[in-house]
Amino acid sequence: MKAWSRWQDWVTLVAGLYAALSPIWVDGASGATPSLVVLGALTAITSLVALANPGALATEWINALWGVLLFIAPWAVTYLQSQGASWTSWVVGVVTVVLSLTAVPASRAAHRQAVQH
């Protein structure tokens, strides 16, 4: 697999950027801002690493972790009262988890190919 070609990583990059920047346009997200910005930025950064190194299997699992944390953040950080921020966390979290896990087989194959050469 060539670097910068896996569509799942591109989508999680965009989703991470969306979460990180969402406090700009989501009303009442003040309590959610740190969680959205930090977890969104971590998702975007990990996606960039995954795009540059398609055989780095750990990046897919790490992104899945960021997605799970985004999903549970409205309850853990208690910003359920902000529906926009909560829905952003839930949607970006689910998208990140699902796409990261669907990229695991391709990343595993790229890793095996890199190890054999």
N, C-alpha and C positions, 0 to 999 in steps of 0.2 A: 504494500500500500504506500502510495506517495504521500509525502507531507502536504498539509494544507488541503486535503481532498475529502476528508470524512465529513459528510453532511451533518451527522449527529453532533459533532463538536462545534460546527458553525452555528447550529440552532441553540445549543447550550451557551455558547458565547453571547449570542444576541439576548437570550433569556437572562443571563447574568447581568449584562449591561442594562437591560430593562429594569430588573429589580434594583440595581444600584442607583439608577437615575430616577426611579419611580417617586421618591419623596418630592421631587420637583412638581409633579402634576397630580399626585394623589392627595386629596383633601384630608386633613386630620391625621396625617401619618407621623406626626412629631414623635410619638412614643415608639414608633416602629422604625424610624429613620436609621438608628445605628445598626439594627439587625439587617434591614434591607440593603443598606450600603455595604456593610462588611461581607455578608454572605453572597450578595450579588457580585461584588468585586472578586471574592475568592473563586466563585464559579467561573467568572470570565477569565481570570488568570489561569486557572487549571485547564480550561478549555483551550486557551492559547498554547499551553504546554502540550496538551494532547494533540493539537493540530500540527505543531512543529515536530513532535516525536510520536508518530502513530503506533509505535511498538511499546510505548510506556504504559503498560497495563494498569499500573497503580493510579494513573490520572483518572481513568474511568470510575474506579471505585471511590476515589476521593470526591469526584464530582457527584456521585450518587449520595455520598455522605452529606455534602453541602445541600443537596436537594431535600434530603430528609430533615435536616436542621431548618431549612426554610419552611418546610411544611408544618413543623411543630412549633415554630417561633411564635405565631399568634397566641398560642396557649402558654408557652413557656415564658415569653416576655410580656404577656398580658396586654396585647393590643387588639383583642377581638372586637372592641367597640368601634374600631376603625375598619369598616367593611372593605374599603378600597385597598388598604394595606394588607388586610387579611387575605383577600382574594388574590392579590398579587403574590403573596407568599405561597399560598396553596397551589396556584396554577404554575408558577415558575418552579416550585419544588417538585411537583408531579412530572412536569415536562423534563426537568433535569434528571430525575431518577430514572424515568422510563428510557430516555434517549441514551443516558450513560450506560445503562445495563444492556441496551441493544447494541452498543458499540463494543462491548467486552469481547465477543467472539472475533471480530475483525482485529481488534487490538491484540488479542492473544495470538492470532495467526501472524500478524506483522512482527510480533515479538519473537515467535518461533523462527520465522524466516530470517530475522536479523541475527539471531543466535547461531543459526546454521552457517552463516556466511562468515 
